[in-house]
Amino acid sequence: MQPVSPPPGSTGTFLLLLLLLPPLLLVPWALVARRRRGRRTPPLSLLVVAGSVHFIFAGGHTTEILRLLSCLSESYSPRCYILADSDKMSEAKIRSFEQKRAERFSNSQFTLDRIPRSREVRQSWTSSVLTTAYSILYSLPLTYKLKPDLVEESQILREQHHNQILCNGPGTCVPVCISALLLGLLGMKRAIIVYVESICRVETLSLSGKILYYFSDYFIVQWPALKEKYPKSVYLGRIV
């Protein structure tokens, strides 16, 4: 019997399929890999405004904000903390928190800067205007230099490419947020401001809350009574 010869052109077709098969098999893998890369959260520079208000309860706001930060993933790095220049206790708490966080995440990074306190306890309103204005001017170059992706106190934010600022009550957050607003008006830096009112505020807002209620993009309260008084706010229950 004579061997059956393949039809004309079949050999070339077979070789062509062999050449195309590996790339075709790689297509699904490439799509899956691309989708996984799309789900990864890019690193977000986080600006954290921490501080204390009363000497007896020094560091109360800092304790709350560190509880919120403990829920954040390693994507929020570096974290840029801003404190009042007279606040001593908060720095120790922050460094202790960051030391423990570095044990969990090897790439954990943070910086710590200070600005003049905008208002002392029982300071007169007239002098408070001057000290706050000075604190705002001091905060402008610092906020521009840090260029945060997120100024943080909560994990409820969607991860966006805008700069985001988060604060929860210390007077230090007012000049920082206002400086960020000014940079946005000048077209230098767009910031999303997220304000989380302290758990201690049950029926009335803090002074910082009353000011930033009108300027924040997200205003979060932890008691239903505040939600009724301030309809713009978001009530999520207790989050610290």
Secondary structure, 3 states (H helix, E strand, C coil): CCCCCCCCCHHHHHHHHHHHHHHHHHHHHHHHHHHHHHHCCCCEEEEEECCCCCCCCCCHHHHHHHHHHCCCCCCEEEEEEEEECCCCHHHHHHHHHHHHHHHHCCCCCEEEEEECCCCCCCCCHHHHHHHHHHHHHHHHHHHHHHCCCEECCCCCCCCCCCEEEEECCCCCHHHHHHHHHHHHHCCCCCEEEEEECCCCCCCCCCHHHHHHCCCCCEEEECCHHHHHHCCCCEECCCCC
